[in-house]
Amino acid sequence: MIYKEFEIKEDGSLDYAKLTVYIQDDSDSMAIEKRPLILICPGGGYAYTSDREAEPIALVFMAAGFNTAILRYSCAPARYPVALTEVSRSFKIIRDNAKEWHVDTDKVLIMGFSAGGHLAANYCCEWHNEDFAGRIVTDNTDILKPNGLILGYPVITSGKFAHRGSFENLLGEKEAELSNKVSLEKQVNEYVPSTFIWATYTDGSVPVENSLLFTMALKEKGINTELHIFPIGGHGLALANELTLSNNKTECVPQCQIWTDLAITWAKNL
């Protein structure tokens, strides 16, 4: 495995913002094959980025034949749209280095969990927008294009079923002004790629309605979507096994562990 780190220094970025890339080592291979890459945005309510939704996820998808990357994006007190711009920068870094890293440039996906799911989905709604793209590239915005979206128990809506803390951290004093703009069931457009979503019916922190609202909006736009709602499980399950337990030790849910196999199959068939 080849491991690389890049500092992300956009306007408003915090010191810890960085992109960590994990590349399959082809040095002993006779035939070097291009691989898809998944950019992972951990959750954390826009207050921090969760370790449980970072490297453990990356290594599972590496074992399945993907290259992976983790974005430690800027959280509060950084405000919208700093993290979006950091995602744009990450896509440019990945595609600028695609030849050296043997990345299939037609299969660069983004994955996000909880508030990181909001960031990933928000990016997929806005990547083409000159407000963001123009800060990173001036010629070919396709460099920033996501080819697929994977969401785990995502924060989506700022309405009735909102995870209010995420929007408070993301928007600060501009929450009332910008909340509709980042309520993503209202922002879906034809630029959003095919999407895979999983959530749990009993999530007490980010209600399952977040995933349902986004799925319905995707359906209205004709965007192919695979949705899995598991019957039990709280929030922040990550891999849903013993490897990603928190101190609460409530995140091992056998019924949900299949989500990685489902997502891998979906991504390979894009």
Backbone bond lengths (Angstrom), bond angles and torsions (degrees), N, CA, C in turn:
res aa  C-N    CA-C-N  psi(-1)  N-CA   C-N-CA  omega(-1)  CA-C   N-CA-C  phi
1 M - - - 1.456 - - 1.529 109.78 -
2 I 1.313 115.69 135.54 1.460 122.45 176.20 1.524 108.18 -102.83
3 Y 1.324 115.98 132.59 1.470 121.87 -172.48 1.522 108.19 -122.20
4 K 1.344 116.90 126.06 1.468 120.71 -179.23 1.525 109.37 -134.77
5 E 1.330 116.23 146.36 1.460 121.44 177.61 1.523 110.55 -126.23
6 F 1.324 115.32 142.17 1.460 121.79 178.61 1.520 108.73 -132.30
7 E 1.324 117.30 127.66 1.457 120.12 171.62 1.522 108.53 -71.33
8 I 1.327 116.03 140.56 1.456 121.45 177.01 1.521 107.69 -108.42
9 K 1.296 116.67 114.36 1.458 121.65 -175.00 1.521 110.31 -124.01
10 E 1.319 115.58 74.62 1.456 120.83 173.61 1.529 109.08 -93.79
11 D 1.301 116.80 171.46 1.459 121.24 177.79 1.527 108.87 -63.65
12 G 1.322 116.93 114.41 1.460 121.67 -179.54 1.510 114.45 97.98
13 S 1.333 118.23 -5.11 1.464 120.29 179.55 1.523 111.47 -66.22
14 L 1.324 115.35 145.44 1.455 120.64 175.96 1.527 109.73 -89.21
15 D 1.340 116.40 164.60 1.461 121.05 -170.79 1.523 113.37 -61.23
16 Y 1.332 118.01 -29.36 1.460 120.10 -174.99 1.531 113.46 -84.09
17 A 1.329 118.08 -7.18 1.463 120.48 -175.90 1.531 110.13 -61.86
18 K 1.318 116.17 124.37 1.466 119.68 -178.70 1.521 111.17 -156.97
19 L 1.311 114.54 158.08 1.458 123.39 174.93 1.523 107.76 -113.27
20 T 1.324 116.10 124.37 1.460 121.91 176.91 1.516 108.34 -112.39
21 V 1.329 116.63 125.37 1.462 121.97 -174.06 1.521 109.73 -115.15
22 Y 1.329 115.67 133.12 1.456 122.73 177.64 1.533 108.19 -115.96
23 I 1.326 115.79 117.64 1.459 121.07 -174.56 1.522 109.14 -117.22
24 Q 1.330 116.27 135.62 1.459 120.60 174.74 1.532 108.94 -60.84
25 D 1.324 116.60 135.43 1.467 121.78 -179.67 1.521 109.28 -85.73
26 D 1.337 116.56 112.33 1.462 122.03 -178.68 1.522 111.96 -101.06
27 S 1.334 118.26 15.07 1.463 120.23 -172.86 1.523 112.80 -62.13
28 D 1.327 117.46 -27.49 1.463 120.37 -178.74 1.518 112.67 -101.11
29 S 1.305 116.14 8.57 1.457 119.80 -176.24 1.522 110.68 -95.00
30 M 1.331 116.45 136.07 1.459 120.70 177.20 1.533 110.38 -70.78
31 A 1.323 115.83 -40.89 1.464 120.47 -179.20 1.521 108.41 -116.58
32 I 1.316 116.08 114.16 1.459 120.85 -178.98 1.524 108.75 -84.78
33 E 1.315 116.29 120.95 1.457 120.03 -179.05 1.522 110.59 -105.35
34 K 1.320 114.97 146.84 1.452 120.26 174.41 1.529 109.23 -76.49
35 R 1.306 115.43 142.73 1.458 120.38 -179.07 1.521 110.51 -124.16
36 P 1.333 116.17 150.97 1.461 118.53 170.81 1.517 110.31 -67.02
37 L 1.318 116.93 158.19 1.464 121.92 177.03 1.518 109.27 -128.13
38 I 1.328 116.28 137.89 1.458 122.21 177.28 1.519 109.19 -115.04
39 L 1.328 115.89 121.89 1.463 122.66 175.58 1.522 108.27 -91.31
40 I 1.330 117.11 121.63 1.466 122.96 -172.63 1.526 110.36 -104.57
41 C 1.332 115.94 129.41 1.465 123.12 175.43 1.526 108.12 -113.36
42 P 1.329 118.95 102.23 1.466 120.57 -179.67 1.524 111.09 -65.03
43 G 1.343 115.18 160.00 1.451 120.61 176.22 1.519 111.81 -85.83
44 G 1.335 114.33 -171.48 1.459 120.20 -179.52 1.514 113.23 143.06
45 G 1.338 116.98 18.75 1.456 120.81 175.01 1.516 114.89 64.72
46 Y 1.328 117.34 23.13 1.467 123.40 -174.07 1.528 111.58 58.64
47 A 1.348 116.06 20.57 1.466 120.88 174.52 1.527 110.92 -104.29
48 Y 1.335 116.75 -26.78 1.465 123.65 179.72 1.521 106.91 -164.42
49 T 1.329 117.43 175.57 1.466 121.16 174.14 1.516 108.94 -116.33
50 S 1.303 116.08 124.16 1.464 123.59 -170.48 1.529 112.54 -71.36
51 D 1.320 116.58 129.18 1.468 120.82 173.63 1.524 111.21 -64.08
52 R 1.315 117.37 -33.18 1.463 121.87 -176.62 1.530 111.97 -66.33
53 E 1.328 116.63 -23.94 1.461 121.11 -178.80 1.524 111.57 -108.33
54 A 1.314 115.64 24.86 1.466 120.89 -177.24 1.534 109.61 -118.43
55 E 1.323 117.52 -102.32 1.467 120.25 -173.10 1.529 114.33 -58.71
56 P 1.335 121.00 -40.42 1.471 118.26 177.93 1.521 112.86 -57.38
57 I 1.323 116.88 -38.23 1.466 120.43 177.60 1.522 109.95 -68.28
58 A 1.323 116.31 -45.01 1.467 120.96 -177.95 1.526 111.06 -58.32
59 L 1.318 117.33 -42.38 1.468 120.63 -176.01 1.525 112.21 -70.25
60 V 1.329 117.50 -34.30 1.466 120.14 176.32 1.530 110.58 -63.33
61 F 1.319 116.48 -43.14 1.462 119.09 -179.21 1.529 111.39 -74.98
62 M 1.322 118.05 -29.26 1.467 119.88 172.36 1.518 110.96 -62.93
63 A 1.323 116.19 -42.01 1.462 120.15 179.65 1.526 111.86 -63.36
64 A 1.327 116.35 -22.17 1.463 121.00 178.78 1.527 112.33 -91.03
65 G 1.344 117.76 2.58 1.456 120.55 174.28 1.510 116.10 104.61
66 F 1.324 117.63 10.28 1.460 121.58 178.44 1.529 110.13 -98.51
67 N 1.326 116.54 151.52 1.458 120.54 158.39 1.531 106.59 -82.90
68 T 1.323 117.09 153.16 1.460 119.66 -178.08 1.522 110.26 -137.84
69 A 1.319 115.28 163.13 1.459 121.85 175.58 1.523 107.97 -149.23
70 I 1.313 116.00 148.46 1.466 121.91 178.58 1.519 108.47 -120.79
71 L 1.325 116.15 128.38 1.462 120.64 175.60 1.522 109.12 -103.80
72 R 1.332 116.00 116.68 1.463 121.61 169.66 1.525 106.30 -90.19
73 Y 1.320 115.25 87.99 1.458 121.64 -173.97 1.532 110.47 -81.20
74 S 1.309 115.79 158.95 1.466 121.83 -179.25 1.527 110.88 -71.47
75 C 1.331 115.38 131.11 1.466 122.52 178.38 1.524 109.20 -113.60
76 A 1.346 116.31 -176.32 1.463 120.36 179.38 1.528 109.96 -50.93
77 P 1.341 117.23 132.89 1.466 127.30 17.87 1.523 115.76 -86.59
78 A 1.340 119.14 1.92 1.463 119.52 172.18 1.528 108.48 -63.85
79 R 1.312 117.06 145.25 1.466 121.10 -175.64 1.526 111.04 -123.74
80 Y 1.309 113.74 163.28 1.459 122.11 173.81 1.536 109.50 -51.14
81 P 1.356 118.47 135.42 1.452 128.98 6.97 1.539 114.06 -106.12
82 V 1.325 118.02 32.91 1.475 120.53 -175.18 1.526 111.33 -55.86
83 A 1.328 117.22 -49.20 1.468 119.80 -176.94 1.526 111.61 -63.17
84 L 1.335 117.12 -36.29 1.470 120.01 177.42 1.525 111.16 -60.76
85 T 1.303 115.85 -42.91 1.461 119.80 178.95 1.522 110.69 -64.88
86 E 1.320 117.62 -34.95 1.468 121.00 177.61 1.526 111.33 -66.85
87 V 1.319 117.27 -34.98 1.468 119.81 174.75 1.525 109.75 -65.14
88 S 1.324 116.64 -43.70 1.469 120.17 177.71 1.527 111.04 -57.45
89 R 1.319 116.67 -46.11 1.462 121.26 178.68 1.526 110.62 -60.11
90 S 1.325 116.81 -39.49 1.462 120.80 -179.45 1.522 111.06 -64.36
91 F 1.337 116.98 -42.34 1.466 119.58 177.25 1.521 110.71 -61.58
92 K 1.328 117.73 -39.81 1.460 119.98 179.35 1.533 110.76 -65.26
93 I 1.315 117.64 -42.85 1.468 120.72 178.23 1.523 110.08 -59.92
94 I 1.320 116.27 -44.82 1.465 120.16 -178.31 1.519 110.99 -62.96
95 R 1.313 116.95 -47.68 1.469 118.65 -177.03 1.533 111.77 -73.81
96 D 1.320 118.52 -30.00 1.468 120.59 175.93 1.528 111.12 -65.22
97 N 1.320 116.93 -28.68 1.468 121.56 -177.37 1.525 112.98 -106.49
98 A 1.316 116.41 10.35 1.463 120.68 -172.26 1.526 112.94 -58.94
99 K 1.331 117.02 -40.02 1.465 119.18 -177.94 1.523 110.73 -65.14
100 E 1.326 117.26 -46.52 1.466 121.30 -179.63 1.523 111.29 -64.38
101 W 1.328 116.50 -36.18 1.470 120.69 -175.82 1.526 112.58 -92.00
102 H 1.326 117.92 1.15 1.465 122.85 -179.82 1.525 111.61 58.09
103 V 1.330 115.36 45.48 1.461 121.96 178.88 1.521 109.27 -94.64
104 D 1.320 116.52 133.14 1.453 121.92 173.17 1.530 107.61 -75.58
105 T 1.318 117.10 108.01 1.468 121.14 -173.55 1.525 112.82 -69.36
106 D 1.337 118.02 -10.96 1.455 121.17 174.75 1.520 111.98 -90.35
107 K 1.338 116.07 -0.10 1.466 119.90 -178.58 1.530 110.14 -136.56
108 V 1.319 115.42 60.01 1.463 121.34 172.87 1.528 106.53 -105.68
109 L 1.320 116.21 109.60 1.453 122.66 -174.61 1.521 110.54 -106.76
110 I 1.328 115.73 163.50 1.456 121.10 174.84 1.520 108.61 -126.62
111 M 1.340 115.40 138.98 1.453 122.82 -178.52 1.523 108.73 -128.29
112 G 1.331 116.77 139.76 1.451 119.14 178.48 1.512 112.00 -146.24
113 F 1.328 115.45 150.11 1.459 122.63 179.97 1.522 109.45 -119.60
114 S 1.327 116.71 135.35 1.464 122.00 174.97 1.537 109.94 53.91
115 A 1.352 118.39 -121.59 1.468 119.40 177.71 1.520 111.18 -65.25
116 G 1.332 117.94 -30.43 1.463 120.54 172.79 1.516 111.25 -65.21
117 G 1.344 116.40 -29.00 1.461 120.46 172.82 1.521 111.44 -68.14
118 H 1.329 115.69 -37.18 1.463 118.80 174.46 1.518 110.53 -61.88
119 L 1.330 116.47 -44.39 1.465 120.33 179.34 1.524 110.94 -61.60
120 A 1.342 116.74 -46.17 1.469 120.51 -178.83 1.527 111.13 -63.34
121 A 1.330 116.27 -44.91 1.467 119.92 179.77 1.523 111.40 -68.22
122 N 1.336 116.78 -39.12 1.462 120.52 177.06 1.525 110.40 -60.99
123 Y 1.330 115.72 -42.56 1.461 119.21 177.89 1.531 110.73 -60.71
124 C 1.326 116.56 -42.51 1.462 119.22 -178.35 1.525 112.05 -66.12
125 C 1.325 116.84 -25.17 1.469 120.62 174.61 1.522 112.72 -80.19
126 E 1.329 117.20 -23.70 1.469 120.21 -168.26 1.530 115.29 -121.44
127 W 1.334 119.33 -1.91 1.469 120.03 -170.29 1.524 112.85 -57.82
128 H 1.311 117.08 -29.78 1.461 122.05 -177.62 1.524 112.35 -83.54
129 N 1.331 116.35 -11.97 1.461 122.30 -174.54 1.522 110.25 -69.49
130 E 1.310 116.90 128.28 1.472 120.72 -176.89 1.525 112.82 -61.65
131 D 1.339 117.30 -24.37 1.463 119.75 177.58 1.520 111.35 -58.29
132 F 1.346 116.29 -31.63 1.458 120.86 179.82 1.523 111.10 -104.45
133 A 1.325 115.73 -50.23 1.468 120.12 -176.40 1.520 111.82 -60.72
134 G 1.332 116.74 -38.47 1.457 120.36 -176.60 1.509 114.01 -64.77
135 R 1.339 117.10 -19.53 1.465 119.70 178.25 1.531 111.46 -79.27
136 I 1.333 115.97 -17.58 1.466 120.41 -173.71 1.522 111.54 -110.23
137 V 1.321 117.62 -44.77 1.466 121.83 -179.32 1.528 108.83 -133.77
138 T 1.299 116.09 152.61 1.462 120.52 178.96 1.524 112.17 -117.51
139 D 1.332 116.55 -8.53 1.465 118.32 -176.83 1.525 112.18 -115.81
140 N 1.318 118.73 -69.66 1.457 122.40 -172.30 1.522 110.63 -107.09
141 T 1.329 116.93 95.62 1.464 119.50 -178.76 1.524 112.37 -69.92
142 D 1.343 118.23 -14.00 1.467 119.89 177.48 1.524 112.27 -61.93
143 I 1.332 117.35 -18.50 1.464 120.59 173.80 1.525 110.37 -57.16
144 L 1.319 116.78 -29.80 1.460 122.68 -175.38 1.529 112.89 -93.88
145 K 1.316 117.42 0.66 1.465 121.41 -172.01 1.525 112.39 -73.72
146 P 1.341 118.20 126.86 1.466 120.43 171.63 1.529 110.07 -83.00
147 N 1.314 116.67 139.67 1.466 120.92 -178.45 1.526 113.29 -98.01
148 G 1.309 117.23 -5.14 1.457 121.55 177.81 1.517 109.18 -172.32
149 L 1.335 116.24 156.89 1.464 122.41 -176.38 1.523 109.19 -132.43
150 I 1.329 116.66 127.22 1.461 122.55 176.86 1.525 107.91 -120.67
151 L 1.336 116.15 125.57 1.459 121.44 -175.92 1.522 110.82 -124.61
152 G 1.328 116.24 131.99 1.450 122.45 172.97 1.513 110.18 -113.75
153 Y 1.343 116.07 119.57 1.477 123.51 -179.05 1.539 112.46 36.50
154 P 1.338 116.76 58.05 1.469 120.24 -170.49 1.531 114.26 -75.60
155 V 1.313 115.89 146.76 1.458 122.97 163.02 1.526 106.57 -75.21
156 I 1.314 117.38 127.45 1.463 121.31 -177.82 1.524 112.04 -127.88
157 T 1.321 116.60 -55.81 1.460 121.01 -168.70 1.525 112.93 -98.46
158 S 1.319 116.06 144.17 1.461 121.57 172.42 1.521 110.96 -98.03
159 G 1.334 116.37 8.24 1.458 121.34 -177.47 1.520 113.14 -90.76
160 K 1.312 116.10 -138.56 1.467 123.20 -173.20 1.524 112.84 -55.72
161 F 1.323 118.13 -36.92 1.462 121.72 -173.89 1.526 112.32 -103.56
162 A 1.311 116.58 26.11 1.467 121.56 -175.17 1.515 112.48 -70.12
163 H 1.340 115.23 147.98 1.462 121.37 162.26 1.523 104.75 -88.96
164 R 1.314 115.73 94.58 1.460 120.73 -166.73 1.520 112.90 -60.23
165 G 1.339 116.94 -37.60 1.458 119.41 -178.32 1.513 113.22 -59.25
166 S 1.327 117.72 -36.13 1.469 120.33 179.51 1.518 110.97 -61.94
167 F 1.330 116.62 -42.41 1.462 119.75 -177.67 1.522 111.53 -74.39
168 E 1.315 117.50 -32.74 1.464 120.00 174.69 1.528 110.22 -62.73
169 N 1.333 116.85 -43.60 1.467 120.37 179.78 1.521 112.02 -69.76
170 L 1.322 116.73 -36.26 1.461 120.76 -177.39 1.527 112.08 -73.02
171 L 1.321 117.23 -39.66 1.464 121.33 -168.80 1.523 114.00 -108.41
172 G 1.326 118.46 -22.66 1.454 120.74 -179.25 1.512 111.83 57.80
173 E 1.311 116.49 -132.70 1.460 121.24 -175.80 1.525 113.00 -69.92
174 K 1.339 117.45 -9.64 1.456 120.67 178.95 1.531 112.59 -97.50
175 E 1.346 116.84 15.76 1.459 119.39 -176.48 1.528 111.91 -58.51
176 A 1.316 117.99 -47.25 1.470 120.25 -178.69 1.525 111.40 -63.12
177 E 1.329 115.92 -36.54 1.470 121.04 -177.36 1.519 112.47 -72.53
178 L 1.334 117.47 -37.61 1.463 120.87 -169.03 1.534 114.78 -111.55
179 S 1.326 117.76 -0.89 1.466 118.75 -171.92 1.524 112.83 -60.41
180 N 1.327 118.39 -38.28 1.462 120.14 178.21 1.515 111.77 -66.49
181 K 1.319 116.89 -34.53 1.464 121.76 -178.62 1.529 111.60 -64.66
182 V 1.332 116.93 -28.67 1.462 120.32 -178.72 1.526 111.97 -110.45
183 S 1.340 116.30 16.35 1.462 121.03 170.75 1.523 105.91 -89.88
184 L 1.321 116.17 99.31 1.467 120.33 -158.17 1.515 114.68 -75.00
185 E 1.325 118.39 -17.91 1.459 118.86 174.36 1.528 110.51 -64.10
186 K 1.332 116.39 -16.51 1.470 121.71 178.76 1.525 112.74 -96.85
187 Q 1.333 117.24 -5.79 1.465 121.16 -172.06 1.528 114.00 -112.89
188 V 1.317 118.03 -1.70 1.471 120.81 -178.17 1.528 109.88 -61.84
189 N 1.337 115.50 136.65 1.460 121.75 179.47 1.525 109.43 -144.21
190 E 1.314 115.73 -179.07 1.464 120.40 -174.91 1.518 113.32 -68.45
191 Y 1.326 118.60 -10.06 1.457 121.49 179.90 1.529 112.87 -84.47
192 V 1.320 117.94 -8.80 1.464 121.10 178.41 1.529 108.87 -74.04
193 P 1.334 118.69 131.19 1.460 120.87 -178.25 1.527 111.81 -80.45
194 S 1.319 116.37 175.48 1.463 121.84 173.70 1.526 109.32 -52.65
195 T 1.330 115.71 144.41 1.458 120.43 -167.77 1.525 111.91 -132.96
196 F 1.330 115.42 142.69 1.467 124.23 173.53 1.525 107.03 -119.75
197 I 1.332 117.20 129.80 1.465 121.41 -178.19 1.524 109.46 -132.00
198 W 1.336 115.67 137.80 1.467 118.84 168.81 1.518 109.42 -134.97
199 A 1.320 114.96 146.49 1.456 121.51 -178.52 1.522 107.88 -156.90
200 T 1.333 116.42 175.59 1.457 120.50 177.42 1.518 110.28 -120.83
201 Y 1.317 115.12 144.68 1.461 121.50 -177.59 1.522 111.77 -64.08
202 T 1.330 116.77 -29.93 1.466 121.07 -173.26 1.522 113.32 -102.49
203 D 1.331 118.34 16.02 1.465 121.08 177.47 1.527 109.16 -60.33
204 G 1.343 116.10 116.76 1.450 119.96 -177.07 1.514 114.05 -91.06
205 S 1.330 118.34 -6.44 1.469 121.71 -178.51 1.521 112.31 -101.83
206 V 1.318 115.84 -49.15 1.471 121.58 176.61 1.521 106.65 -118.52
207 P 1.321 118.32 97.19 1.463 121.00 -174.43 1.523 112.69 -54.49
208 V 1.337 114.70 147.49 1.461 120.96 -178.00 1.529 111.44 -59.49
209 E 1.329 117.07 -21.17 1.474 120.04 177.67 1.520 112.34 -57.47
210 N 1.345 118.07 -26.20 1.462 120.10 175.77 1.522 110.61 -58.16
211 S 1.331 116.39 -48.20 1.468 120.48 179.76 1.521 111.56 -68.00
212 L 1.334 116.70 -37.73 1.459 120.26 -179.30 1.528 111.18 -66.62
213 L 1.321 117.15 -42.29 1.462 120.37 179.46 1.526 111.55 -62.95
214 F 1.329 115.94 -41.48 1.462 119.10 -179.85 1.527 110.47 -68.54
215 T 1.327 116.50 -40.54 1.464 120.18 178.76 1.524 110.84 -61.96
216 M 1.312 117.85 -42.35 1.467 120.37 178.96 1.525 111.58 -64.45
217 A 1.340 115.72 -37.54 1.469 119.06 177.81 1.527 110.78 -67.26
218 L 1.324 116.89 -38.99 1.469 120.61 176.23 1.524 110.65 -63.26
219 K 1.329 116.43 -42.18 1.464 120.61 179.24 1.527 111.02 -60.34
220 E 1.329 116.44 -41.57 1.467 120.46 -179.69 1.522 111.71 -61.74
221 K 1.327 116.76 -30.52 1.463 121.14 179.38 1.524 112.54 -92.49
222 G 1.321 117.61 1.52 1.462 120.61 178.36 1.507 114.14 73.28
223 I 1.332 117.42 26.55 1.467 121.54 -178.84 1.521 109.12 -93.20
224 N 1.316 116.01 121.22 1.465 121.23 -175.38 1.516 110.68 -61.79
225 T 1.331 116.46 129.33 1.461 121.29 -172.41 1.520 110.50 -140.33
226 E 1.329 115.78 139.81 1.463 122.19 171.58 1.518 107.68 -114.93
227 L 1.337 116.65 124.17 1.460 122.74 -175.75 1.518 110.12 -122.78
228 H 1.345 116.17 131.41 1.466 121.40 175.10 1.522 108.75 -125.62
229 I 1.313 116.65 123.86 1.463 122.40 174.96 1.527 107.60 -115.44
230 F 1.320 115.67 113.58 1.460 120.72 -179.43 1.526 109.63 -87.51
231 P 1.338 117.73 146.83 1.464 119.77 -169.99 1.517 115.38 -71.32
232 I 1.332 117.96 -27.27 1.463 120.17 -179.52 1.527 109.86 -135.96
233 G 1.330 114.95 162.81 1.461 120.62 178.55 1.507 110.57 129.09
234 G 1.319 116.17 136.12 1.448 121.05 176.66 1.512 111.83 -84.05
235 H 1.318 115.89 -160.49 1.465 121.13 -176.82 1.526 110.77 -89.25
236 G 1.324 115.71 154.59 1.463 121.08 172.65 1.517 113.69 71.32
237 L 1.321 117.71 41.04 1.468 120.50 -175.21 1.524 113.07 -73.66
238 A 1.314 118.53 -24.49 1.479 121.75 -175.80 1.526 109.22 55.96
239 L 1.335 118.31 -119.37 1.467 120.61 178.87 1.528 112.02 -78.53
240 A 1.307 117.62 -9.67 1.473 123.81 179.94 1.522 112.71 64.68
241 N 1.332 116.45 22.23 1.468 119.82 177.89 1.526 110.38 -129.58
242 E 1.341 115.78 -172.87 1.462 120.31 -175.45 1.523 113.43 -65.18
243 L 1.328 117.66 -22.05 1.462 121.15 -176.32 1.520 112.66 -70.24
244 T 1.333 117.21 -23.68 1.467 119.42 -175.94 1.530 111.80 -123.71
245 L 1.332 116.29 34.97 1.461 120.13 174.30 1.519 110.76 -71.54
246 S 1.314 116.33 143.72 1.460 121.12 170.61 1.527 108.72 -90.84
247 N 1.316 116.61 -175.88 1.462 120.01 176.77 1.521 112.25 -62.60
248 N 1.327 116.39 -22.73 1.465 120.17 178.20 1.523 112.94 -74.27
249 K 1.323 115.88 -22.81 1.472 123.31 178.12 1.536 112.55 56.27
250 T 1.315 115.98 39.35 1.468 120.31 179.61 1.528 112.62 -113.22
251 E 1.331 117.15 5.28 1.478 119.73 -170.30 1.522 114.34 -97.25
252 C 1.317 118.24 6.68 1.467 119.77 176.20 1.520 108.24 -89.87
253 V 1.339 115.67 105.66 1.466 122.04 -176.73 1.528 107.63 -129.57
254 P 1.346 117.74 96.94 1.466 120.39 -173.89 1.524 113.98 -53.45
255 Q 1.341 117.58 -35.99 1.466 119.59 -178.52 1.520 112.62 -61.34
256 C 1.330 116.84 -26.46 1.466 120.87 -174.91 1.529 113.43 -94.29
257 Q 1.311 117.79 -11.41 1.459 120.32 -172.83 1.522 113.09 -64.51
258 I 1.313 116.43 -20.36 1.468 119.94 -179.13 1.523 112.47 -72.19
259 W 1.325 117.87 -7.32 1.466 118.30 -175.41 1.524 112.02 -59.24
260 T 1.330 117.39 -34.76 1.467 118.19 -178.96 1.526 111.47 -66.54
261 D 1.333 117.30 -41.28 1.467 120.13 177.58 1.526 110.77 -62.55
262 L 1.314 116.04 -42.21 1.466 120.16 179.16 1.525 111.03 -63.46
263 A 1.330 116.63 -43.28 1.466 120.29 -178.80 1.521 111.32 -68.29
264 I 1.326 117.06 -39.20 1.472 120.53 178.13 1.516 110.92 -62.77
265 T 1.336 116.87 -45.25 1.467 120.25 177.99 1.518 110.76 -61.32
266 W 1.335 115.87 -44.47 1.472 120.19 179.08 1.528 110.70 -60.32
267 A 1.331 117.54 -47.16 1.458 120.94 -176.54 1.527 112.02 -65.67
268 K 1.311 117.06 -38.00 1.463 119.99 -179.68 1.521 112.11 -69.83
269 N 1.318 116.74 -21.58 1.464 120.43 -179.25 1.526 113.71 -100.27
270 L 1.329 117.14 9.17 1.465 120.26 177.55 1.531 110.05 -60.55
